[in-house]
């Protein structure tokens, strides 16, 4: 029985690949239950994916329309960033003042309530 010339050529490659195949086998065996577990999930997700497709198709022209607006807004956003950074410590300071004033506000409210009760 003569080996076909192509087969003869492929034989050393096949021999080389054998240990790799042997190594991969337990991994394949290990992955099988995971694959089995994922199957019903995949089946469940399919109709959802099908349902979402027309919505995705519908949203595409809107996304395309919004792109030039997004492009226009970008330099404005870039300009505003240092201002935002500058305002941050001021915002932090105002928050601290507001927190400090809270007990005073509560006290004044109590006085107001007390005065209303006297009358």
C-alpha positions in Angstrom: 0.0 0.0 0.0 1.6 3.2 -1.3 1.0 6.5 0.6 -0.3 9.3 -1.6 2.4 11.9 -2.2 0.3 14.7 -0.6 -0.3 12.4 2.4 3.4 11.6 2.6 4.1 15.3 2.7 1.5 15.9 5.4 2.5 13.0 7.6 5.3 14.9 9.6 3.0 17.8 10.2 0.3 15.4 11.4 2.9 13.7 13.7 3.9 17.1 15.0 0.4 18.2 15.8 -0.5 15.0 17.7 0.9 16.1 21.1 -0.9 19.4 20.8 -4.2 17.5 20.0 -3.5 15.3 23.0 -3.0 18.4 25.2 -6.1 20.1 24.0 -8.4 17.1 24.6 -8.8 17.5 28.4 -9.4 21.2 27.9 -12.1 20.4 25.3 -13.6 17.9 27.8 -13.6 20.5 30.6 -15.3 23.1 28.4 -18.1 20.8 27.3 -20.3 21.2 30.4 -19.9 25.0 30.2 -20.9 24.9 26.6 -24.0 22.8 27.6 -24.9 25.3 30.3 -24.6 28.3 28.0 -26.7 26.7 25.3 -30.2 27.4 26.8 -29.0 31.0 27.7 -28.0 31.5 24.0 -31.4 30.1 22.9 -33.2 32.5 25.3 -31.2 35.5 24.1 -31.9 34.8 20.4 -35.5 36.1 20.2 -34.4 39.2 22.2 -31.6 39.8 19.7 -34.1 39.4 16.9 -36.5 41.8 18.5 -33.8 44.4 19.1 -32.6 44.4 15.5 -35.3 46.6 14.0 -34.8 49.1 16.8 -31.0 49.1 16.1 -31.8 49.7 12.4 -34.2 52.5 13.3 -31.6 54.2 15.6 -28.9 54.1 13.0 -30.1 57.1 10.9 -30.6 59.1 14.1 -27.1 58.3 15.2 -25.8 59.4 11.7 -27.8 62.6 12.0 -26.4 63.4 15.4 -22.8 62.9 14.3 -22.3 66.4 12.9 -23.9 67.9 16.0 -21.4 65.9 18.1 -18.6 67.1 15.9 -19.8 70.7 16.4 -20.0 70.3 20.1 -16.6 68.9 20.5 -14.6 72.2 20.4 -17.1 73.8 22.8 -16.6 70.9 25.2 -12.8 71.3 24.9 -13.2 75.0 25.6 -15.4 74.5 28.6 -13.1 71.9 30.3 -10.6 74.4 31.8 -13.5 76.5 33.1 -15.0 73.4 34.7 -11.7 72.6 36.3 -11.4 76.2 37.6 -14.9 76.1 39.0 -14.4 72.9 40.9 -12.6 74.4 44.0 -15.3 77.2 44.1 -18.0 74.5 44.1 -16.2 72.6 46.9 -16.0 75.9 48.9 -19.7 76.6 48.4 -20.6 73.1 49.5 -18.6 73.6 52.7 -20.4 76.9 53.4 -23.8 75.4 52.7 -22.9 72.5 55.2 -21.8 75.1 57.8 -25.0 77.1 57.4 -27.3 74.1 57.8 -27.4 74.1 61.6 -28.0 77.9 61.6 -30.9 77.4 59.2 -32.3 74.6 61.4 -32.0 76.9 64.5 -33.8 79.8 62.7 -36.6 77.4 61.7 -37.0 76.3 65.3 -37.2 79.9 66.5 -39.7 80.7 63.7 -41.8 77.7 64.8 -41.6 78.7 68.5 -42.6 82.3 67.7 -45.6 81.1 65.7 -46.7 78.9 68.7 -46.5 81.9 71.1 -48.8 83.9 68.9 
